[in-house]
């Protein structure tokens, strides 16, 4: 449930977590907010140790903070709260910083809750099913579907998050163990209202599935090659 706060008696809300954000809103944020993130904040986000994080923080000077970071805090907070930039621009800097950090903390905390794999996703009054088995099959449709899994997984790993709607269309089935449907991409508008906690659940499942599929595909290919060699082997003299 979104968290309420006030600025001069005006009421606004920010997300308590990804469960308060739709896929459509998330994709909008990629262009409106994420694309404008200062390089220093990207470096800080990518830091994988306290030592590197301290080096990045120590390199931030007053000009960078005032000319790049604070304007981004303003843009980010306005986007996720709906509070006009003009209104936010009149609050004290520590208030803006606190709002920004709280929203970031809420998102980071709630994404961990999405890592639990579930076999179904409920959306728009319907239950959608994830693949039950991690296996490689040999029909044309199944080969196409497997190829799409691989392609979308590569894009996700490259942080091409705009691929999320197509990933949902391919992965979520109307029936347990449902097969590939060439018309599935027409469901994209339907999934734009799916909340991001569920999108992340499917994404984590998808990447895990893809790793298993790649392993199975190597085994499948090796067995086919072995069968070919055995069936074409000449007589032993």
Protein Blocks (a to p, Z undefined) as FASTA:
>chain_A
ZZdddeehiacdddfbjklpcfklmmmmmmmmmmmgcfklmmmmmpcbfklmmmmmmmpc
fklmmmmmmmmmmmmmmmmnopafklmmmmcfklmmmmmmmmmmmmmmmmmmmmpccfbd
ceehiacdddfbdcddfbfklmmmmmmmmmmmmmmmnopaklmmmmmmmmpcfbghiacd
fklmmmmmmmmmpcfklmmmmmmmmmmmmmmmmmmmmmmmmmmmmmmmmmmpccdZZ
